[in-house]
Amino acid sequence: MIEAMSLTKRYGDKVAVDDLSFSVEPGKITGFLGPNGAGKTTTMRLILGLDRPTKGTVTVHGKDFRRLAHPMREVGALLDAKAVHGGRSAYNHLLCLAQTNNLPARRVGEVLELVGLTEVAKKRSKGFSLGMGQRLGIAGALLGDPAILMFDEPVNGLDPEGILWIRNLMKALAAEGRTVFVSSHLMSEMENTADHLLVIGRGRLIADCTVAEFIARNSVQTVRVRTPQADALRSAVALAGGHVADAADGSFVVQGLAPDQIGDLAFERGIRLHELAQAHASLEQAFMELTASSVEFHAHADIDGSGSGTGAAQPVTTGEVL
């Protein structure tokens, strides 16, 4: 288990992590989300003892990471897949890690097989693609067979087969009772993978709940309707307090009324329905709603030079760093 209490990190007058308190429990995949600059990477570095907190504490199995007797046997982490000596082969890179952490050499072959790099084990890592580099980084995290796994953007550079592989791997690790803590910007992937979410913005915790709870709390539920008597149903919906927005295919979307209410309105007025379906909000939609005020850079949609926007990202002063 990972536990943080009032965790704070300042760089001069910049606050990267601001009074964070949370726990990451075993047996589930915890997604760690936030806009760029929210403090996710800094938080992970604090957990791993790579930075010292300005205030507060963070522990791994009840101890400061620096006090763990065999850290790679307890925590496996991938924060930067490029942190590899390019002149070393994949095998020698992992062997060096194993030898410096008193791990058996046979474990190197096991993790190379697990991540699918056995055939290129003797090749220098500087020739690896981005996806191969990610697999090598994941192999390093798994080397000590740890109870806690931490991944920062683990699917970066992976092809669809690789993304499915890492998703299933994380689920299997959590099913074994391990703690899996993963940061990612791919909302669709987190929706398919995570059990629980920690969401931060500007260094502060803004959500700590399951994926389903997060979506329900931070999105507006809508109902998609298609009927040959659209005008009549629109009027009935408006009278009942619903809000209607047209869709591109001739259907319309209703907010403020449940599907059964709309169905009853149609039945009472003899209106034929061709489609009546509740649209389920995505994690991405809910995330964008909740974190809109925490985004560090905003892009303007006007790119034709007719307005004041230029299409370039415009910085917003937030006083935050990664």
Residue, then its C-alpha position, 0 to 999 in steps of 0.5 A: m500500500i502507498e499512503a500520503m499524508s499532507l504531501t507538499k512539494r515546493y520549488g521556490d515559490k512554485v507549488a507542485v504538490d499541495d497538501l495531498s492525502f490519499s492511499v493506493e490499495p492492493g488488489k486494484i488498478t488505481g489510475f492517477l489523472g490530471p492535466n499537464g502540470a498538475g503534479k502527477t510526476t512530482t508525486m510519483r517522484l516523492i513516493l520513490g524518494l527521488d524528491r524530498p517533500t517540503k511538508g508531509t509524508v508518503t510511505v510504502h508499506g508503512k516505511d519511507f522508500r529510502r528505508l526499504a531494505h530491498p526496494m526493487r523487491e517491493v516497488g517496481a517503477l517505470l517513470d522514464a523509459k528512456a533512462v537506459h544506457g543506449g550502448r547496453s543490450a536489453y539483457n545487460h541493462l536488466l542484468c546490471l539492475a539485477q546484480t545491483n539489487n541482489l536479484p537472480a540472473r535467471r530473472v532477466g530472461e523471465v521478464l524479457e520473455l514476459v514483455g516480448l523482447t527475448e529475440v532482441a535481448k542482445k541488441r543495443s537499446k539505442g536502436f529500439s523503437l519507442g514501443m520497445g523502449q517502453r517494454l524494456g522499462i516495464a521489464g525493469a519494473l517487473l524484475g524484482d517481482p514486487a508487490i507494488l507497481m508504478f507506471d507513468e504513461p506505460v502505453n506510450g509508443l505501444d501499438p494496439e497489440g501492445i496496449l492490450w497486452i499491458r492492459n491485461l498485464m496490469k489486470a493480472l497483477a492486480a488480481e494477484g493482490r498487487t498494488v498497481f498505480v498508473s498515470s496516463h493521459l489516455m482516458s479511454e484506456m483508463e476507462n477500460t483499465a482502472d478500478h479506482l481513480l485519483v485525480i489532481g489539479r494544480g497539485r491538489l486532490i480533486a477526486d478519489c473514487t471509482v471510475a463509475e462514480f467519477i463519471a456519474r458525478n462529473s457529467v450530464q446524462t443525456v438521452r438520444v431520441r429519433t422520431p418522424q414526429a420530431d417537432a411534436l416531441r420537442s414541444a412535449v419535452a420542452l413543456a416537461g422541463g427538458h432541454v433539446a439539442d439537435a444531432a447531425d443525423g436528424s436525431f436530437v439529444v435531451q437533457g433533464l429527462a430520463p428515458d422512461q419520462i420521454g417514452d411516456l410523453a411520446f406514448e401519451r401523444g401517440i408519437r412514434l419512436h424510432e430510437l430512445a437510448q440513454a447516452h453514457a458519458s465517457l471518462e474523457q467527458a467527465f475528466m474534461e468537465l472537472t479539470a477545465s479550470s486546472v488546465e495549464f495551457h488552452a488552445h484557441a480554435d480560431i486558426d484562420g487568422s480571422g480572430s484574435g486566436t492563432g491556434a497556438a497554446q496560450p499559457v495561463t499563469t497557475g504557479e505550478v510545475l510538473 
